[in-house]
């Protein structure tokens, strides 16, 4: 078996102890690394169960459980950069749909995956949970894409 190596020479966030949360999603830097297995088709999953943004009208916090699945092509998103990017939404005012789709589009722009989907499972606002789903197209054949595993919101019952 050959051990894959990944070139990390262009990264500016990974390994830095004083990296702060970006002022906005637009200011956040999404870094990428070469896919160490470019000839293989596989699924990468990121789960952010404590995603936070702000309501653009009231300024109140909104909370979501995000699940991002992608099949990489030439690039992988660097996980610390993704974490900082998602954290930048903490003080960002936008509706649930805008946040969820913006994250997907930014990832597609940054890493040009073979396929990407995002599930935004938002906690209730005004008594109604909002779930937002986006994907770049049909999942590639032959790649195991597990269910996102987030049950519909059922409240306390």
Secondary structure, DSSP 8 states (H G I E B T S, - for coil): --------TT-SSTT-TT----SSTTT----EEE-TTTTS--EEEEEEEEEEEE-TTT--EEEEEEEEEEE-SSEEE-HHHHHHHHHGGGG-B--HHHHHHHHHHHHHHHH--SEEEEEEEE--BTTB--EEEEESSS--TT------------TT-
